[in-house]
Amino acid sequence: MLDFADRSLVLVVAACLEAAVAYPDPLFRAIGHPVTWLGAVIATLDRRLNRPDIADARRRAAGVATVVLLLGLAIAAGLVIEAIAVATAPLGAVLAVLAATSLIATGSLDRHVAAVARALDQDGLAGGRRAVARIVGRDPATLDAASVARAAIESLAENASDGVTAPAFWFLVGGLPGMLAYKAVNTADSMIGHKTPRHRAFGFAAARLDDLVNLPASRLTGLMLVAAAAVVPGASAAGAWRAMRRDARRHTSPNAGWPEAAMAGALGLRLAGPRIYGGIGVDAAWMGDGRAEATADDIVRALRLYRVAYTGAVALVAAAALLLVV
């Protein structure tokens, strides 16, 4: 299996590659994506094991079994890929890099959020609503221009943790098996970890495990944003730290509040707060105590903070890898 030095080097190359090219659309159209493959398995199990005629206790047990099965498949796949990579070294390193590249979203997240800022600037509210609907679950018709901008920044902060820091963290901890296991849990949570009548029982295990595996990455992402705010012009590291310490635990999610509060404090904004999902209002706490009237320019500022945070993180991992190799 890959040792820590190997994992560090693979992660640095994968992060840089994904930031440069993201996941190519032609490749997605041709073969899909590891997350869509996981999603297909989850959807099949959901249909077969989460029927309305099954009692809640059995549905909860089926949800636990679903998570265990997903973890088993993900870890087994990771072990096989790593074994091939090691057995065919040094060319096998390419396989490890490509696998890791497909499981982080540094560049993909950047592009989707930047598209919201462009749409607001070029096409106004209607364009901003269309663009933000691709990355958030709330009803775009209920959003004004400031709400669209806030939603994009909140998505950037939360997905920086879920889509970038967390898979990278679990790759460093457990290699490709750890990274794939994380993506399995995170994908399951996004599909079945909802507090709806259909998924409250079946998705309970996925939701609780996702909260647990995202705990280290969410705190780490918040700290990365605080550090980035210290060097980004116009951002406030003190404001980021203060908002994170004060507001993060008030978020409806046990993890999303850390990067969102840090982002809000760094930029002098208020994020989160009341919003509408599927016609249902959520009376959530505000993160930060700045202005709520966010703009497309604030999305650009948030992206600058995000880029500096992850450039710094990649540089630190690269330095650690070189020290270990030497």
Summary of the structure (lengths in Angstrom):
residues: 326
radius of gyration: 19.8
end to end distance: 19.8
largest distance: 60.9
contacts: 1171
relative contact order: 0.13
helix: 74%
strand: 4%
